[in-house]
Amino acid sequence: MSAANLPRALAAEALGSLALLATVVGSGIMGVALSGGNDGIALLANAAATAGILVVLISVLGPLSGAHFNPAVSLVMALRGDLPWRHFAAYVPAQVAGAVAGVLLAHAMFDLELLQPGTRVRSGPSQWLSEGVATAGLLLTILLALRHRPAAIPGLVAAYLFAAYWFTASTAFANPAVTVARSLTRSFAGIQPADVPGFVLAQLAGALLALTVAGYLLPAPPGTPQQGAR
């Protein structure tokens, strides 16, 4: 990516993160309102809406920025040499700012208090393990698909996260920017701010694990020059 294209990439990352969090939080609010107190139905609605918007966002914004919307994804791409470190340093603030704006937008659409620190407890070994597993699986899905099925990435990422909402105890945040932003809502999708560091550390550990596993599963073809960090 050239320096001239970086502003558009950052705008795409911020916009995608905004739309993703508006969907995650907004669909959680709507799911609770319409489910009659049935958390299973609310989670199903939340997962389906998130998967749907991911297909759209990755498909339309991927050509502009890679459609990371996730500092863990950007970190792995930088470590692989696919994203310059100076771009990584710009991507992360854009992702976090967009995600926070998405939470505020969801609150505004449902006529709720804009700033409302989360109160939902999400802590402990099972939650941290779940976030490590969710993030490792997400990154492995992306890295393996980049080699074998790049055109299928939007659907594969959406399908993986839909499943991970249900098979992880944490409901698969799998994204440091999402975690920070969801600490600003008391809705169904929220997390209390004190639990954010544990989630983020587990997510980063999962991302690094995925990079290691992918390096073993996908060795560079013979004669391929090593990519250096740019």
NORHU-V507065 format. One line per field, one symbol per residue. burial: b if it has 16 or more other ideal C-beta (glycine too) atoms within 10 Angstrom, else e. Layout:
BEGIN
burial=???
END
This chain:
BEGIN
burial=eeeeebeebbebbbbbbbbbbbbbbbbbbbbbeebeeeeeebbbbbbebbbebbbebbeebbebbbbbbbbbbbbbbbeeeebbeebbebbbebbbbbbbbbbbbbbeeeeeeeeeebeeebbeeebbebbbbbbbbbbbbbbbbeeeeeeebbbbbbebbbebbeebbbbbbbbbbbbbbbbbbebbbbbbeebbebbbebbbbbbbbbbeebeeeeeeeeeeeeeeee
END
